[in-house]
Amino acid sequence: MNTIYTDYKSDPSKYSIHQDYRIALSRNFITLVVTTFIGNNEMESRLINYDLDGNLIANLKISYDKIGKDKSKRTSSLKGNIITIIDSTYHDSVSKISSTYQIMQDGKIIKTTDEY
């Protein structure tokens, strides 16, 4: 987790991390979805790909929710090796950005499109 959350080692009490499930996307790497509660107001889920030796290949924040004045959230859907993410912010008006990512055969994740 130190690679994903750079301040994890200095303040681990800030994080409550839970492995939610494993997704069978490939025989070449392991895919986990992990949900993390950050402090009292934030929650996120990450899709994390590891090689078969347990080394991190890639990770992507697939959901996020923050409670406060400036609300923001991230939702996603996974279809095969394609992830569609919608980022929403709620200020005076609602703003949404849709991004598409592809999980490659080696486990790396690349962004393919953005739509505003």
C-alpha positions, 0 to 999 in steps of 0.5 A: 500500500505504500506505493499507492498511498504515499503517506501510508507508512507515516500515518497508517491510522488514517486508512482503513483498507479492505480487500473486496474481491478478486476478478479473473481477468487474466492468467498472467496477473492477479486483479483485486478490488480494494476499498479504502476509507480515508479519514472520516469523509472519504472512501475509494475503491481501487482496481489493482493488478499484481504480477504472479509474484505479487509485484504491483503492475498498475492500479486505478481509482475506480470509485470515490465518494467525499462528504463535505462542502464540495462533493465529488464522486467517481463511479465505474463499470467494467466490461471485459478489459474496458473500464468506464469511469464517470467523475462528478463534482457538485458545486453550484452546478453538476459537472461530469467527465467520462473516461475510458481505460483499457487493461492490457494483456500485461496488466498495465492500464492505459487511458483511451478517451476523455469526454466532457 
